Amino acid sequence: MAVAAVSPATSRLAIGGIILANIASAILSPSLSSGRLRTALTQHASGMDIVGVLAVAFWAMLPAYVPNNAAVLVGGGPPIDGGRTWNGRRLLGDGKTWLGTAGGIVAGAALALGLNTIHSTVSDAVAGLPEFTLVAAITLPAGALLGDIGASFLKRRTGRERGAAFPGLDQLDFVVGSLGLTVVLAPGWFFETFTLPVLAVVLVITPVLHVGTNLVAYMLSLKSEPW
């Protein structure tokens, strides 16, 4: 019986879907996530420098970490949803604007390209740091903001007003968005960069960094809530 050939691109996307499904599962099942992360790290720790893994995770995700705060700084103007409602509630709310979204993407992409300019120097001290392709430099911040927009949509549907906390979703929505868009549009770069240990570290450090940066923004009166 003939077996249909599967292209490398299709295989990469299938593997990416499995990875993202596990990320989503970790978000929806916090009690299981820590065990899965420990398993991933244990299985791949042999011969790896944990400091190097931490450095790669932080470096690779920087363009996705910056856009949300940049969007707050440059935001304003017409909201993306145009004031439209669904079942009496706004689709997104006034906090998601075209200007803020564009500004966040530009800031994240500029940071990625800026990191490329110092890559050779930094790599002398920390091996394994990736250079960002042009596509990855755009998909990381764009996906992060798409994830944040999707979270706003879910918040409105669950009756949460603008600024209301949604534990778990608030901390990882932009991670799923940035990784999801990047694995689809830049699969080669994604799989070379985001090994299982790096993905595991991203899931661990992102909530901590998210809470910390939002707290700083709140203290500087750049945000109206500390989450």
Order of alpha helices (4+ residues) and beta strands (2+ residues): alpha-alpha-alpha-alpha-beta-beta-alpha-alpha-alpha-alpha-alpha-alpha
